Each structure stands twice: as structure tokens, then as C-alpha cells.
Amino acid sequence: MIMLQSLLGIFVFIGIAALFSKQRKEISWKFVSVALLLQFFAAFLFLKISFFTDAFSVLNKGVILIQNVTDRSSQFLFGYLSGGQTPFEAIAPENGFIVVFRVLPLIVVVSAISALLFHWRIIPFVVGLLGRALQKTLGLSGDLSLGSSATVFFGTIEAPLLIRSYLSNMSRSDLFALISCSMATVSGTVMVLYSSVLGSVVPNPLTHLLVASIMSVPAALLLARVIIPQQALANDDKTIYKIKSPYSGSFDAITKGIQEGMGMVLGIIGTILVFFALIYLVNEMLGALSPTLSLEGIVGTILRPFLWLTGISWEESQIAGKLMGTKIILNEFVAYLELSKSSTMLSAHSRLLLSYALCGFANLGSVGIIVGGLSSIVPERRVELTSLTILSLLSGNLATLMTAAVVNFVV
């Protein structure tokens, strides 16, 4: 039954994208078929082939090691606020988990490590492999292949920056596809953060988050090409894969990685503080109308059928829809935190599918980040960027839902 659910879901998600397309006659259904097969192939390859599953298990152990040393470092700096020994008797230790001191320090450490791996050309090598694979299988241009594959490791602005000199001349279809990919994936830095949050929710969380980002790239490209079909032939540019390090040395990479990580931490604190306050304000106003009304509840009810279409049971789809709504209105970090709190109310299968469905930057805050960031690079396309980025909220979330539906066939 759940196989039929997710099969129906795949067609529904593609159908919704087609409804928003103004050029349905231009849609390449061959491209759609190949991209869908590529998504299934990636799911089978990374989740069923022992070589890759074993390799990802090693990565998970590495993440646990990084988490442990970060905990030790933050406990030295912040003491019991970061989980260290309290100088007094803790009356309610279950309330002692402080997100700012227990979770966010990991971002700074991973940001520095990521910068170092980039300078050592490890990340560019992997991105180049993924980019060439997309170019060969889907016939994408060199700039879009590189940009879309980079979204597996980089954020909504960092990935497009790798091809900044090509952005002004990219076709509308390619630009939308690039933005859709950045909305349907999460960066490597926060991927490690989320895996630490999901440690008690799903086994080997980093494996699933990494596979989710990889699988969501062909899904996002598929949906983007349905909404805005490509009308020109791709430019087969192979020289673009030579990515230069922006750092003068290893120490410079670590230093700038720390600065970037601190900027991310401050951004996350500000976003959570303000958006939570706004949601609480809206909920207070809704509560004045009816005590049972809340923004998350309303959005959850609307999204409930879409989560059911991924393979989640109807009984659990209400909670799943609420989590998806939290992800869209706030961000995926808050949604994962809520998932970890709600894990006892969901089956292991639903928790697994939700870890995929929530794995993307497609939220309201990302719209402002992308429009603001890319507009500073290509100001002449500001109006176009605004409309495409708002539309990418749809394609990005449909892509992660589609990824969850495909995973339902494999696990």
C-alpha cells in the first residue's frame, strides 16, 4: 500500500509542477524520465550497495568524533551551559539543553574544517565528479552542472558564487534550476549539525542527510525543467570544473572558516529569535479566535496529504505535515529539533522519510537570503531573481518530498 502511496506521490508532485508551468508543450519528458531514473539509481546505490553504506558509516563515526571534541571544547569555554558538570544540583536536568551552547558551536568547528577541505581540494574534487555525472546523464551545461552539484556541500549563496561569472548570461531556465537545487539541499556545514540533532531519531543520520541532498539535486532539476523548460541547447563546457581555492593557505582557510561559521551562528540566532516571536504573535491572535487554532496546525493540515503521499501513514501525517510547515515557515533546523522531540509519536519508517522530506533550505528566510545575495552579484536581474526564488519555494519543497517518496521504495 505504501508503495502505491509514494508512486502516486511522485506523479502528483510532478503534476503540481506541470500545473505551474506556462510552457507545458516545451517540457522534455525524456529529461524528466532520465532525471527520475537517476534519482532511483542514487537511492539504490547509496542505500543498498554495501561499499557506499560502509563508507557512509565511517563518515558517521567521523561526525560523532567531531561532535565529541566540539562538546569538550565548548564545555571548556561555557562550562555547564554546554553540558559540562554543574556546580550545583540540577533539579530539572531535562531542561538543561541550551541550543545556543550545545548545538551551534558545532557550526563554527565544521565551517573551519570545511574551509580546510576546500583548500586541500577534497571538496572541489567530489563536486567535480558529481558535476560531470550530471552533465553526462542529463545533458546540462557546464555552469549548471557545477553549480547544482555544489549545492550538495555549499549553501544557498556559496554554490552560485562558484559560477558567479556565468550568472549574468545564464538562461532563465538554468538560473531557476540552480536556485531550485540550492533550495532542495542543505550545506555540508549544517548537515553535520542536523545529524547531531537526529542522532536519536534515525540510525546513521549523516548518511541519510547526505544521500537526501544528492538525490534531491536530480529531483530539483527535474521539477525546475517542468516549470520552466529549457529552450536552448546546453553549452558543453568542461573547463569550468577547475575550482580555485579562495584561501592563501591552510591557516587562512581555518581563520576565514571560523569567521564564516560565526556569521552563520549569529544569523541562525537572529532568525530563530525573530521568526519564533512572529509565530507566537500570530498564534496569540489565532488563539483569540479559537483556543485550538495555531499557524503550525493550519499549515500542517494543508500539507498533511502531501506527506501521506511520501509513504507516511495517514495517522502520522498530521504531525508530519506540521513539521513540514515548521520547515517552510521557519527553517529545517527548527523542524529537525521538533522532530527529535516528537520522535516517540512517530514510527521508525516515518521518522526516516521525514529526515529526507525536511532536508532542504526551501523556507521563507532563504528567499530573502538568495534574492539579496544574488542581486548584489547580478543587479540587472533583480526582478527576475525575485520571481524565480519565490517560485523555487515550490520546486524545492516538492523535490524533497519527491526524494522521500523515492526512498520509500528502497528502504
C-alpha positions, 0 to 999 in steps of 0.5 A: 500500500505504501508503495502505491502511496509514494508512486502516486506521490511522485506523479502528483508532485510532478503534476503540481509542477506541470500545473505551474508551468506556462510552457507545458508543450516545451517540457522534455519528458525524456529529461524528466524520465532520465532525471527520475531514473537517476534519482532511483539509481542514487537511492539504490546505490547509496542505500543498498550497495554495501561499499557506499553504506560502509563508507557512509558509516565511517563518515558517521563515526567521523561526525560523532568524533567531531561532535565529541571534541566540539562538546569538550571544547565548548564545555571548556569555554561555557562550562555547564551551559554546554553540558559540562558538570554543574556546580550545583544540583540540577533539579530539572536536568531535562531542561538543561539543553541550551541550543545556543551552547550545545548545538551551534558551536558545532557550526563554527568547528565544521565551517573551519574544517570545511574551509580546510577541505576546500583548500586541500581540494577534497571538496572541489574534487567530489563536486567535480565528479558529481558535476560531470555525472550530471552533465553526462546523464542529463545533458546540462551545461557546464555552469549548471552542472557545477553549480547544482552539484555544489549545492550538495556541500555549499549553501544557498549563496556559496554554490552560485558564487562558484559560477558567479561569472556565468550568472549574468548570461545564464538562461532563465531556465538554468538560473531557476534550476540552480536556485531550485537545487540550492533550495532542495539541499542543505550545506555540508556545514549544517548537515553535520549539525542536523545529524547531531540533532537526529542522532536519536531519531534515525540510525546513521543520520549523516548518511541519510542527510547526505544521500537526501541532498544528492538525490534531491539535486536530480529531483530539483532539476527535474521539477525546475525543467517542468516549470520552466523548460529549457529552450536552448541547447546546453553549452558543453563546457568542461573547463569550468570544473577547475575550482580555485581555492579562495584561501592563501593557505591552510591557516587562512582557510581555518581563520576565514572558516571560523569567521564564516561559521560565526556569521552563520551562528549569529544569523541562525540566532537572529532568525530563530529569535525573530521568526519564533516571536512572529509565530507566537504573535500570530498564534496569540491572535489565532488563539483569540479566535479559537483556543485550538487554532495555531499557524503550525496546525493550519499549515500542517493540515494543508500539507498533511496529504502531501506527506501521506503521499511520501509513504507516511501513514495517514495517522502520522501525517498530521504531525508530519505535515506540521513539521513540514510547515515548521520547515517552510515557515521557519527553517529545517533546523527548527523542524529537525529539533521538533522532530527529535522531540516528537520522535516517540509519536512517530514510527521508525519508517516515518521518522526516516522519510521525514529526515529526507522530506525536511532536508532542504533550505526551501523556507521563507528566510532563504528567499530573502537570503538568495534574492539579496545575495544574488542581486548584489552579484547580478543587479540587472536581474533583480526582478527576475531573481525575485520571481524565480526564488519565490517560485523555487519555494515550490520546486524545492519543497516538492523535490524533497518530498519527491526524494522521500517518496523515492526512498520509500521504495528502497528502504 
